[in-house]
Structures are given as structure tokens and as C-alpha cells.
Amino acid sequence: MQLVFVHGWSVTSTDTYGNLPQALANAAAGAGLTLDIRHIYLGRYISFNDTVTIDDIARAMDRALRDLPGNSDTHIAPFSCITHSTGGPVVRTWVDHFYGAQKLGAIPLNHLVMLAPANHGSALAVLGKARVGRLKAWFSGVEPGQRVLDWLSLGSEGQWDLNHTWLDYDMTNTSFYPFVLTGQGIDHKFYDFINSYLTEKGSDGVVRVAGANMNCCCVSLVQSLDDEIRKQPKTFGLKLRKDGGIRHPQPVALRVYDQYSHTGKKMGIMQSIGPTDTGAPLVEDILGCFQVDSPQSYETQLKHLGKETQKAQKDGDQYCMLVFNVHDDQGEQIAQDDYDLLLLAGNMYQPGKLPKGFFIDRQMNKKTGRLVYYLDAVKMRESIKKGKFGFRVVARPTKGFAYYAAAEFRPSDNEIEKILMPNQTIYVDIMLHRFVDKNVFRFGPATDKPVNFKGIKPSGETLV
């Protein structure tokens, strides 16, 4: 088996892989695998230059693969890949750019094992380039690249596009087997008294489990003018699109460990593995992933890793992220300062009825205007059994010649069970109706004198 490693963001040395390559080579024979250390290629890519994007790195990766021994401009030999952190989105972008859903059957990548991948970004990215560059828990010694950091920011355009694209992937039936192995252990050696994200629940100090897990949910809602919920202020319901209102990608195997953190020699998911740690849970799981060679064996590994995740999270340490994207039916993106979004609960759907301790974090992506909530999924689901859950969007302006009416989503119990899943990121696309008053444009009769219409007011009658 030819094995390729792809590192994370702002790395400048292949020592970031630690002894994991050697441990895998030492343990491979016992697992019935032929894994020659000479065929393990350690990726080196530039992520600390401000002009380099994730797409740039993916394109360069394709060239680097074709330059490996035995490959050519027209051929890439079958291989498996282990990634860490940002390496996951890099390889997934390479897959999407050069193969995609239509050409997935031709992909030479057999097994993609992602360690703590930032598939849905990292909460740390919002701290900014200089601050993140100083965090030991991320990686130290180099200034981060801004364009890559933009991709990693929660709610970024890159994350939104890539994860929506993967909804159409039929992976197991094309002999492409992806896996996500991530920790939620915290190495307090890296604790930063100014930044609580390094010790955030449900994360490894850098990437949240919900941010790593490829099993996500994409919800598409449209404001319905046939469903008036409140008269004052006028509020219309949000309904699921008829053509795929709730979509999930094909299930991807996930294992969560309580003993691994993002990095570091003590608990790091890669760097804590010694060359003789052939019995380490991570090593055994990776080799188990490499043994998958059919949809049936993939399903077996998926269930096995799922059971181990349940053991690691038996105390209910499960969280979810909600990413809201708000726009109107004319294609206008609602900017971050032009809307408010409130989570609702209880029989009357009020913002003050949510369970105590449900809220963990809130971030707004200033570039995209997307709002990201991080919630305790266990407390939310327990509360939902006793009441109702939903959310309200109030976009501005709320009156005038062109305006918006408030919108509410009140999902059924069945819909809630499909949407609010633990360990997952939920992408919620909300399309509001843009009301335009008929007095925005009127014709009048020709007269001998000029007509001043400066003082015209909205008629209260809107366009259909």
C-alpha cells in the first residue's frame, strides 16, 4: 500500500507527523497489511503565505502526486492518505476539484483517514492572524496565511460550498472510503487564560467534534406568505423547500477519542504516538480503516467506530453547530448588521424558554454574514421532548418602500430529529421574501406643469 500524509495549517517541518508513520509501519504486518515505510510519503505544502488559498494548495497537491515515483501526467497509482487538521479540507478540495461527484469512480484515492480535520472550520480562526499564530495549541513558529485562515473561519464561503458539494457524493459504491478520527481531550499545558477556546467542551482545543465530523445536515428554508404566524409584528412561517429541504451526505465513519487533543507530544492525536505504540487505539483504528475494501466492510467499520464514540461520550459530552445563511428571493445577501436571529422554545415559541446551559458560543463571520451557534446538543434534545423549538429571523428594514417581514421556523418533532443531531454541523439556508411597495415606480398623466413626487410615501400595497 502506498501511503501519503498531508499535514495541517502553518506547518514548516515534517516532524509534525511525529512517529505515527513508523508506528503504522511496525503494526501493519500484524493487521495483514503490506505497508512499506519507503512508500510513505510525507506531504509538504505552503500554508503560511498570505496569497495562497486552499484551492491553490489542492491544485499543487495534484501536481505533487503526479511527480511521485510510478506516477505521471496521465496516471496516479492507487494510494491511501492520512491527513491532519487543515490537511482534511485540502484533500477534500483536491477530490472535488479533480474528480467530484461525477468522476468519483475514477479516483485513485482508496482510503482517506482524516485526523482532527477542520471540515467545518475552527472557532480559533476568528481570533485573527497574529493571535492564532502565537497559539501553541495550533502550531507555533510561523505566521499563518490569511487566505487559508479565511477558509478556516466558521461560516466561510469555502466550507459552505465544499460541504454542500459533498451531498451528492456516492463514496462507498465507488471504492472511496473516508473516515474521521478526532479527539475531544484537552491538554491543559496549552491553556490560554485569555482564550477559552483552547479548553472548549466538545473540542480537542482547536477543532470541535462537530467541526470535524463529515456527517452534517443541510436545511433549506423559504419564507411562506401563505403561513402568517403573527399579525404584530407581521411574521410569516419558514417552510422546508419541496425539492430537498433537509439533506444529509452519505454516512461517513466517525470515531471520537477522549484521550487525544489536537497537538502536542503528551496528548496530540499524531505527536503522542511513539514508534512502538502499535496497540494504541488510533493506530489500530487507522489500520482497521485501511482494511476496508467493500461497502459491507465499510459499514462494519462505521458501526465499530460509532460504538467506540458512544463509549467516549457516555457522559453526554455532545455538541452541535448551527450555521445560518440569510438572503432574500432576489439574491441579496442580508449583511451581518441587518438581521437578528433568535432561538425559540416552549409552547409559545419564546427566546427565554431554552434549557439552562444550552448555549456555548456564538460567532458571526464578517465576510459572509453567516451566524454560527455552538450548542449543547444533549440539553437541547432533552428540552425539545418537553416543549417546542424553532428560531425567528428579523431582517431590516422592516418597513418602507422595500422591506422584510419577520420569519419563524417551527419544525415538527420528526424534522427536529433529522436536524438537531449531536456531533454535527447543521447548515441552515434561509430565503426571505423581499417586499416592494408599488409606489417605488408609478406612471402619471402628462401635465403642463412639472410634477414633484419627492414627498411620495409607501402605499402599503406591495408587488405580488
QUIGIRA-V412804 format. One record per residue. RES is the residue in three letters. PSI is psi in whole degrees, -180 to 180 (* if undefined). D_CENTER is the distance of its C-alpha to the mean C-alpha in whole Angstrom. Layout:
BEGIN
RES/PSI/D_CENTER
RES/PSI/D_CENTER
END
This chain:
BEGIN
MET/132/30
GLN/126/29
LEU/131/26
VAL/134/24
PHE/139/22
VAL/120/19
HIS/-179/19
GLY/-164/16
TRP/142/16
SER/37/20
VAL/140/22
THR/4/25
SER/144/27
THR/-1/26
ASP/-8/27
THR/-24/24
TYR/-13/24
GLY/-142/27
ASN/13/29
LEU/-43/26
PRO/-43/27
GLN/-41/31
ALA/-41/30
LEU/-42/28
ALA/-39/32
ASN/-31/34
ALA/-13/32
ALA/-44/32
ALA/-41/35
GLY/-22/35
ALA/5/33
GLY/23/35
LEU/145/32
THR/106/34
LEU/100/32
ASP/127/34
ILE/-27/33
ARG/-17/34
HIS/15/32
ILE/113/29
TYR/127/27
LEU/113/26
GLY/146/23
ARG/113/24
TYR/158/22
ILE/118/23
SER/0/20
PHE/13/22
ASN/133/23
ASP/-21/22
THR/-13/23
VAL/133/21
THR/169/17
ILE/-40/15
ASP/-40/17
ASP/-44/20
ILE/-40/19
ALA/-40/18
ARG/-41/21
ALA/-32/23
MET/-41/22
ASP/-42/23
ARG/-42/27
ALA/-38/27
LEU/-42/26
ARG/-19/29
ASP/-5/31
LEU/153/31
PRO/131/34
GLY/-12/35
ASN/173/32
SER/-177/33
ASP/-26/33
THR/2/33
HIS/132/31
ILE/120/29
ALA/151/30
PRO/139/28
PHE/165/26
SER/160/23
CYS/137/20
ILE/127/19
THR/161/16
HIS/135/15
SER/-120/12
THR/-17/12
GLY/-31/14
GLY/-57/11
PRO/-32/10
VAL/-50/13
VAL/-39/15
ARG/-36/12
THR/-39/13
TRP/-46/17
VAL/-46/17
ASP/-39/16
HIS/-41/18
PHE/-13/21
TYR/-60/21
GLY/-177/18
ALA/-33/19
GLN/-30/22
LYS/18/23
LEU/-28/21
GLY/-19/25
ALA/2/26
ILE/135/23
PRO/-9/25
LEU/116/22
ASN/-53/23
HIS/127/20
LEU/106/17
VAL/110/17
MET/121/14
LEU/120/15
ALA/51/12
PRO/143/10
ALA/57/7
ASN/-30/5
HIS/28/2
GLY/-174/6
SER/137/9
ALA/-24/11
LEU/-26/14
ALA/-27/13
VAL/-17/15
LEU/-19/18
GLY/160/19
LYS/-51/20
ALA/-42/23
ARG/-47/22
VAL/-36/19
GLY/-19/22
ARG/-4/24
LEU/120/22
LYS/-32/23
ALA/-19/20
TRP/-60/18
PHE/143/21
SER/169/24
GLY/5/27
VAL/145/25
GLU/134/24
PRO/155/20
GLY/131/20
GLN/-40/19
ARG/-37/17
VAL/-41/15
LEU/-37/14
ASP/-41/14
TRP/-39/11
LEU/-17/9
SER/135/10
LEU/137/8
GLY/20/8
SER/162/9
GLU/-39/11
GLY/-45/10
GLN/-46/6
TRP/-49/7
ASP/-47/10
LEU/-45/9
ASN/-27/7
HIS/-37/10
THR/-38/12
TRP/-6/11
LEU/-27/13
ASP/3/16
TYR/130/16
ASP/91/19
MET/-53/18
THR/-32/21
ASN/0/24
THR/16/23
SER/33/24
PHE/118/20
TYR/103/19
PRO/149/15
PHE/147/15
VAL/120/13
LEU/118/15
THR/154/14
GLY/163/16
GLN/34/16
GLY/150/20
ILE/123/21
ASP/104/23
HIS/-6/25
LYS/-28/27
PHE/10/24
TYR/135/24
ASP/118/25
PHE/-18/27
ILE/-28/25
ASN/112/22
SER/-14/20
TYR/-28/17
LEU/-18/18
THR/25/20
GLU/139/17
LYS/144/17
GLY/15/14
SER/173/13
ASP/17/15
GLY/-14/16
VAL/-49/14
VAL/128/10
ARG/150/10
VAL/-43/10
ALA/-25/7
GLY/-15/5
ALA/-40/7
ASN/127/8
MET/-16/7
ASN/102/9
CYS/179/7
CYS/133/10
CYS/117/11
VAL/131/14
SER/118/16
LEU/146/19
VAL/135/22
GLN/128/25
SER/118/28
LEU/-5/31
ASP/1/33
ASP/82/32
GLU/118/33
ILE/-42/32
ARG/147/34
LYS/-36/37
GLN/113/36
PRO/153/34
LYS/124/34
THR/129/30
PHE/153/29
GLY/153/27
LEU/127/23
LYS/149/23
LEU/138/21
ARG/143/22
LYS/-30/24
ASP/66/23
GLY/61/19
GLY/-35/18
ILE/121/16
ARG/141/14
HIS/145/13
PRO/170/12
GLN/136/15
PRO/135/15
VAL/135/14
ALA/134/16
LEU/133/14
ARG/135/16
VAL/133/16
TYR/141/19
ASP/-5/21
GLN/-5/23
TYR/142/20
SER/-174/19
HIS/-43/17
THR/173/20
GLY/149/24
LYS/-20/27
LYS/-48/27
MET/-4/24
GLY/138/21
ILE/-21/20
MET/-51/22
GLN/-16/24
SER/-8/26
ILE/123/27
GLY/165/31
PRO/-24/32
THR/9/34
ASP/57/31
THR/-18/31
GLY/6/31
ALA/141/28
PRO/-41/25
LEU/-45/23
VAL/-45/25
GLU/-40/26
ASP/-41/23
ILE/-45/22
LEU/-35/26
GLY/-38/25
CYS/-40/22
PHE/-22/25
GLN/-11/27
VAL/128/25
ASP/15/27
SER/162/27
PRO/-34/25
GLN/-45/27
SER/-28/26
TYR/-44/23
GLU/-38/23
THR/-45/25
GLN/-38/23
LEU/-45/20
LYS/-40/22
HIS/-49/23
LEU/-34/20
GLY/-40/19
LYS/-39/23
GLU/-35/22
THR/-41/19
GLN/-39/21
LYS/-43/24
ALA/-27/22
GLN/27/20
LYS/-22/24
ASP/9/24
GLY/24/21
ASP/72/19
GLN/136/16
TYR/166/13
CYS/159/11
MET/138/8
LEU/123/10
VAL/114/9
PHE/131/12
ASN/117/13
VAL/126/17
HIS/175/20
ASP/177/23
ASP/-2/25
GLN/6/26
GLY/7/23
GLU/124/23
GLN/131/20
ILE/121/21
ALA/163/21
GLN/-33/20
ASP/2/23
ASP/10/24
TYR/154/23
ASP/144/22
LEU/123/20
LEU/134/21
LEU/139/20
LEU/155/23
ALA/171/25
GLY/167/29
ASN/-27/31
MET/5/32
TYR/70/28
GLN/149/28
PRO/-18/26
GLY/10/28
LYS/11/28
LEU/155/24
PRO/147/25
LYS/132/26
GLY/8/23
PHE/-30/20
PHE/128/19
ILE/-46/17
ASP/157/15
ARG/132/15
GLN/147/14
MET/126/15
ASN/113/13
LYS/-25/17
LYS/-38/16
THR/-16/15
GLY/13/16
ARG/139/13
LEU/133/13
VAL/122/11
TYR/140/12
TYR/119/12
LEU/155/15
ASP/106/17
ALA/-34/16
VAL/-47/19
LYS/-36/21
MET/-46/20
ARG/-37/21
GLU/-39/24
SER/-36/25
ILE/-33/24
LYS/-26/27
LYS/-12/29
GLY/-148/28
LYS/163/26
PHE/146/23
GLY/-165/21
PHE/158/21
ARG/136/23
VAL/125/22
VAL/106/25
ALA/152/25
ARG/149/28
PRO/159/31
THR/0/32
LYS/169/35
GLY/-157/37
PHE/-31/38
ALA/128/34
TYR/179/32
TYR/150/29
ALA/151/30
ALA/155/27
ALA/144/25
GLU/142/24
PHE/123/22
ARG/83/24
PRO/154/22
SER/168/25
ASP/-40/24
ASN/-40/23
GLU/-38/21
ILE/-43/19
GLU/-29/19
LYS/-25/17
ILE/-54/15
LEU/75/15
MET/139/14
PRO/150/14
ASN/13/11
GLN/160/8
THR/132/6
ILE/116/8
TYR/122/8
VAL/111/12
ASP/122/14
ILE/120/18
MET/115/21
LEU/156/24
HIS/131/27
ARG/114/29
PHE/131/33
VAL/124/35
ASP/143/39
LYS/-21/42
ASN/0/43
VAL/-31/41
PHE/118/43
ARG/150/47
PHE/151/50
GLY/166/53
PRO/151/57
ALA/136/59
THR/164/61
ASP/-27/64
LYS/149/62
PRO/145/58
VAL/121/56
ASN/114/54
PHE/24/50
LYS/-34/49
GLY/13/49
ILE/143/48
LYS/162/45
PRO/142/43
SER/-21/44
GLY/-6/42
GLU/123/42
THR/162/38
LEU/150/38
VAL/*/37
END
